[in-house]
Amino acid sequence: MFEVIVVGGGPAGLSAALTLGRAHRRVLVLDSGHARNAPAAAVHNFFTRDGVPPAELRAIGRDQLTSYPTVEVRDGAATGVAQGDRGFIVQLADGTTAETERLLLASGLVDQLPDISGIAELWGRAVFHCPYCHGFESSRRPIAVVGGEPDRIRLALQLSRFSADVVLCTNGPADVASSAAQAMSAAGVTVRRERITGFEAAGDQLRALAFQDGPALPREVAFVASTWTQRSALPGLLGCATFPDSTVQVDEFHRTSVPGVYAAGDMARRATIPVPLAAVVAAAASGTVAGSVLDQDLVSVDFQLPNPFTAQEK
């Protein structure tokens, strides 16, 4: 019987397990081995770990957990879950089950990329979605921003501080407001409105964007908008409330709508945050908060005390 099972061995899950292990909690971490940022060459914007490969960061986290004897890490996914007498029974990919008092979901998201030839092969290497994760490395390089929506225009304007050669590729007709057009013109951002047929590459290096009409556009970096889905089926099996973008609804203490179930990392967000935060450091921070709140939840159970976080709601 575990006190907490953490589903997910990424930054959020490992950070939560570290916090709980230091509190002498019996913890099981389930790591499916699938990481959203696996295609990326390096993690950025993480204090003391800027530029570290994602796999190395996870390896450091797992190694540090070996100092805490109450924490166990298993390779393998959680495939099912059911309510148990004392909490939850989690079904594992190897056919076994594990029981826990509390459950922390930190299994992350899966990116759904635009249906344009060549993007998937370059994803995380020359095609990105986050300027804070990869913008600095794009400095002074020819950049394409794909899409004509207001957020794409905003990103193109933002990236004009990184490079003097930014082109907004709307991928077809787009209704660009005159004020936005003026702002882009003043910032030196040009616009291509033709339909994109593919991304041309040499190995993992972007060379150009090809269009249905007109010449190819030589580029070294492109930013595209992805959509996402939950990596794990557990939020749906548990009946956790979700937003239309599939992210799990949590409060400021990382509690889901299901009692005893918490969620952290990019798979979950509060209603006041419009999109899930993709930064690794944000995921790690959310795991620390979730681990602390989980420990306090269990302290209340252990000693029959009021839950301090529930008391704040009254």
Buried (B, 14 or more C-beta within 10 A) or exposed (E): EBBBBBBBBBBBBBBBBBBBBBBEBBBBBBBBEBBBBEBBBBBBBBEEBEEBBBEEBBEEBBEBBEEBEBBBBBEBBBBEBEEBEEBBBBBBBEEEBBBBBBBBBBBBBBBEBBEBEBBBBBBBBBBBBBBBBBBEBBEEBBBBBBBBEEEBBEBBBBBBEBBEBBBBBBBEEBEBEEEBBEBBEEBEBEBBBBBBBBBBBEEBEBBBBBBEEEEEBBBBBBBBBBEBEBBBBBBEBBEBEBBEEBBBBBBEBBBBBBEBBBBBBBBBBEEEEEEBBBBBBBBBBBBBBBBBBBBBBBEBEEEEEEBEBEEEEE
